[in-house]
Amino acid sequence: MALDGMNFTLGVEEEFVLLDPSDGSVALRAPALLENLAPETDVTGELMRFQIETATGICHGLDEVRSDLTRLRETVAKAAEADGCLMVAAGVPPGDLRGDALTPEPRYRRLAQAFPELIDAAGTCACHVHVGLPSRDVGARVLAGLRPWLAPLLALSVNSPVEHGADSGWSSRRFPIWDRWPTARPPDEWPGAAAYDRSIRDALRHGAALDAAGVYFYARLSPRYRTVEVRIADVCLAVDDAVLLAALVRGLVATCAETAVLPRARGSRIGAALTAAARRGLDGPGVDVFTGEEADQRDLLGELVAFIRPALDAAGDTEDVERGLDSLFEHGTGAARQRRLLAEAASPGEFAADLAHATMNVPTR
């Protein structure tokens, strides 16, 4: 199989928060929106009634990804507006929570019973990138190769600094919340799909997850599709950021699938790098997982791009990635943009409206 990123199909899932425009608190309106959106099969509910999830179709190119993401955001935003609420792309609800927000479905009730100490802080929103695979054995190899590059992916996608109406001090507040789940960790270095499947069975047997869908590795083999599913990223504030993320993930998957000897890093360094990325995004030092030394986050992102450059070239994605990085460096991460909006907003309601506007528009400053 030639190194050709176009052999690796893409799919992207995004999770959004619904907010009350009057005060920026969560709006428990997802069930009503889903009724109004039927039979829109690409939009579903999530763990909490203030969450909505969208999923693109199977895409072969970045233009398809961008078109699908834009269409889905417009669909949900219009439905939210008609219902009197706002749809925002934020990794955690930026305002106050309200009452019993759990979606009343059997699986979610079982999850709440199994992990009651985690449910109150649940309801985080991610961007999951799926990349098609020639086989699950190749996928297990890819997961091992992804480990050193998870932190740069998180650093570029951070988009959850605001919680309860104030700056949390984290660029991705979602990460430490999500990291509390028993299976939230980097993937292991499995020799093949059989070893991966044994680890899933072990997690279920020991009560660390309800089912395969509830195993929250930062990257995993999808329990539904023949894909690698990279789950480390916050939902991106702008569509262009999500497209950049998808391009980099596909390039990584293609590169790891084709590279004979993959770079390896210690688990402790990967953990430290992820914490630094969640804290500071691209606006501060990170951790080089290969040396353990402090390094500029943007330089680490540059190393990722250099590693996958042949795959980007083969897929025709290089120019899109370069434009995406230029925009990201000019306007900042979603977290940086959220902080600017928070500083300028006169009220929680105004901040919610500004965040909803940023969700649907390209950054201009």
Residue pairs with C-beta under 8 A, 6 or more apart in sequence:
1 7
1 134
1 257
1 258
2 314
3 254
3 255
3 258
3 310
3 311
3 314
4 254
4 314
4 315
5 250
5 251
5 254
5 311
5 312
5 314
5 315
5 316
5 317
6 60
6 61
6 314
6 315
6 316
7 134
7 254
8 131
8 132
8 133
8 250
8 253
8 254
8 257
8 315
9 58
9 59
9 60
9 131
9 132
10 56
10 58
10 59
10 60
10 62
10 64
10 65
10 129
10 130
10 131
10 132
10 246
10 250
11 55
11 56
11 57
11 58
11 59
11 129
11 130
11 225
11 227
12 55
12 56
12 59
12 65
12 68
12 69
12 127
12 128
12 129
12 130
12 242
12 246
13 53
13 54
13 55
13 56
13 126
13 127
13 128
13 130
14 53
14 54
14 69
14 72
14 73
14 89
14 125
14 127
14 235
14 236
14 242
15 46
15 51
15 52
15 53
15 124
15 125
15 126
15 127
15 235
16 51
16 52
16 53
16 54
16 73
16 76
16 87
16 88
16 89
16 125
16 235
16 359
17 26
17 50
17 51
17 87
17 88
17 89
17 90
17 92
17 93
17 94
17 123
17 125
18 26
18 27
18 28
18 29
18 30
18 33
18 50
18 51
18 52
18 80
18 85
18 86
18 87
18 88
19 25
19 26
19 27
19 50
19 85
19 86
19 87
19 88
19 93
19 94
19 95
19 352
19 355
19 356
20 26
20 27
20 85
20 86
20 95
20 352
21 84
21 85
21 86
21 349
21 352
21 353
22 349
23 95
23 96
23 348
23 349
23 352
24 94
24 95
24 96
24 165
24 347
24 348
24 349
24 351
24 352
25 95
25 96
25 97
25 98
25 348
26 48
26 50
26 93
26 95
26 96
26 97
26 98
26 101
26 123
27 50
27 84
27 85
27 86
28 48
28 49
28 50
28 98
28 99
28 101
29 49
29 50
29 80
29 83
29 84
29 85
30 45
30 46
30 48
30 49
30 50
30 51
30 52
30 103
31 45
31 49
31 103
32 83
33 52
33 76
33 79
33 80
33 83
34 43
34 44
34 45
34 52
36 79
36 82
36 83
37 43
37 75
37 76
37 79
40 75
42 54
42 55
42 56
42 57
42 72
43 52
43 53
43 54
43 72
43 75
43 76
44 52
44 53
44 54
44 55
45 51
45 52
45 53
45 103
45 105
46 52
46 53
46 103
46 123
47 102
47 103
47 108
47 111
47 122
47 123
48 101
48 102
48 103
48 122
48 123
49 101
49 102
49 103
50 93
50 98
50 101
50 123
51 103
51 123
51 125
52 76
52 87
54 69
54 72
54 73
54 75
54 76
55 72
56 64
56 65
56 68
56 69
56 72
57 64
57 68
58 132
59 65
59 68
61 316
62 243
62 246
62 247
62 317
62 320
65 242
65 243
65 246
66 239
66 240
66 243
69 239
69 242
69 243
70 239
73 87
73 89
73 239
73 359
73 360
74 360
76 87
77 87
77 356
77 359
77 360
80 86
80 87
86 352
86 353
86 355
86 356
87 356
87 359
88 94
88 352
88 355
88 356
88 359
89 125
89 159
89 235
89 236
89 237
89 238
89 334
89 355
89 358
89 359
90 125
90 159
90 160
90 162
90 234
90 235
90 237
90 338
90 355
91 124
91 125
91 126
91 158
91 159
91 160
91 172
91 173
91 174
91 234
91 235
92 123
92 124
92 125
92 160
92 162
92 163
92 168
92 173
92 174
92 177
93 123
93 163
94 162
94 163
94 165
94 338
94 351
94 352
94 355
95 164
95 165
95 348
95 352
96 164
96 165
97 123
101 123
102 108
102 109
102 112
102 119
107 210
107 211
110 210
111 119
111 210
111 214
112 119
114 207
114 210
115 181
118 180
118 181
121 177
121 180
122 177
124 160
124 174
124 177
124 178
125 160
125 174
125 234
125 235
126 174
126 178
126 231
126 233
126 234
126 235
127 157
127 233
127 234
127 235
127 236
127 242
127 245
128 229
128 230
128 231
128 233
129 229
129 230
129 233
129 245
129 246
129 249
129 250
130 222
130 225
130 227
130 228
130 229
131 227
131 228
131 230
131 249
131 250
131 253
131 254
132 225
132 226
132 227
133 139
133 142
133 226
133 227
133 228
133 253
133 257
134 257
135 193
135 226
136 193
136 196
136 221
136 226
137 192
137 193
138 257
139 193
139 196
139 221
139 226
139 227
139 228
140 190
140 191
140 192
140 193
140 195
140 196
140 221
141 192
141 256
141 257
141 262
142 228
142 252
142 253
142 256
142 257
143 187
143 188
143 190
143 196
143 217
143 219
143 220
143 221
143 228
144 187
144 188
144 189
144 190
144 256
144 262
144 264
145 252
145 255
145 256
145 259
145 262
145 263
146 187
146 219
146 228
146 230
146 252
146 253
146 256
147 186
147 187
147 189
147 264
147 265
147 270
148 263
148 264
148 265
148 270
148 289
148 290
149 252
149 304
149 307
150 186
150 218
150 219
150 232
150 270
150 273
150 274
151 270
151 273
151 274
151 276
151 277
151 286
151 287
151 289
151 300
152 277
152 286
152 297
152 300
152 301
152 303
152 304
153 230
153 232
153 233
153 245
153 248
153 249
153 304
154 172
154 175
154 232
154 233
154 234
154 274
154 277
154 278
155 277
155 280
155 281
155 282
155 286
155 297
155 300
155 301
155 333
156 241
156 244
156 245
156 248
156 281
156 282
156 301
156 328
156 333
157 172
157 232
157 233
157 234
157 236
157 241
157 245
157 333
157 334
158 171
158 172
158 234
158 277
158 278
158 281
158 282
158 333
158 334
158 335
159 172
159 234
159 235
159 236
159 237
159 241
159 333
159 334
159 335
159 338
160 168
160 170
160 171
160 172
160 173
160 174
160 234
160 335
160 338
161 167
161 168
161 169
161 170
161 171
161 172
161 173
161 335
161 338
161 339
161 342
162 168
162 173
162 338
162 339
162 342
162 351
163 173
165 348
165 351
167 339
167 342
169 279
170 176
170 278
170 279
171 277
171 278
171 279
171 280
171 281
171 283
171 333
171 335
171 336
172 234
172 277
172 278
172 281
172 335
174 234
175 234
175 274
175 275
175 277
175 278
176 278
178 184
178 216
181 216
182 203
182 208
182 209
183 203
183 208
183 209
183 214
183 215
183 216
183 217
184 216
184 217
184 218
185 217
185 218
186 217
186 218
186 219
186 267
186 270
186 271
186 274
187 217
187 218
187 219
187 220
188 199
189 264
190 196
190 199
193 221
196 221
200 212
200 215
203 209
203 215
204 210
204 211
204 212
204 215
208 215
209 215
209 216
211 223
212 223
213 223
213 224
215 223
216 231
217 231
218 230
218 231
218 232
218 274
219 228
219 229
219 230
219 231
219 232
220 228
220 229
220 231
221 227
221 228
221 229
222 228
222 229
228 253
230 249
230 252
232 274
233 245
234 334
235 242
236 242
236 245
236 334
237 334
237 337
237 338
237 358
237 359
237 363
238 334
238 358
238 359
238 361
238 362
238 363
239 362
240 324
240 327
240 362
241 324
241 328
241 333
241 334
243 320
243 324
244 320
244 321
244 324
244 325
244 328
247 312
247 315
247 317
247 320
247 321
247 324
248 304
248 305
248 308
248 321
250 311
250 315
250 317
251 308
251 311
251 312
251 315
251 317
251 321
252 304
252 307
252 308
252 311
254 308
254 311
254 314
254 315
255 307
255 308
255 310
255 311
256 262
258 311
263 290
263 307
265 289
265 290
266 289
266 292
269 287
269 289
269 290
269 292
270 289
272 287
272 292
273 286
273 287
273 288
273 289
273 300
276 284
276 285
276 286
276 287
276 297
277 286
277 297
280 286
280 297
281 297
281 333
281 335
281 336
282 297
282 298
282 301
282 328
282 329
282 332
282 333
282 336
283 297
283 332
283 333
283 336
284 297
285 294
285 295
285 296
285 297
286 294
286 295
286 296
286 297
286 300
287 293
287 294
287 295
288 294
288 295
288 300
298 329
301 325
305 312
305 321
305 325
309 318
312 318
312 321
327 362
327 363
331 337
331 363
331 364
331 365
332 340
332 363
337 358
337 363
338 355
338 358
340 365
341 351
341 354
341 355
341 358
342 351
344 354
345 351
345 354
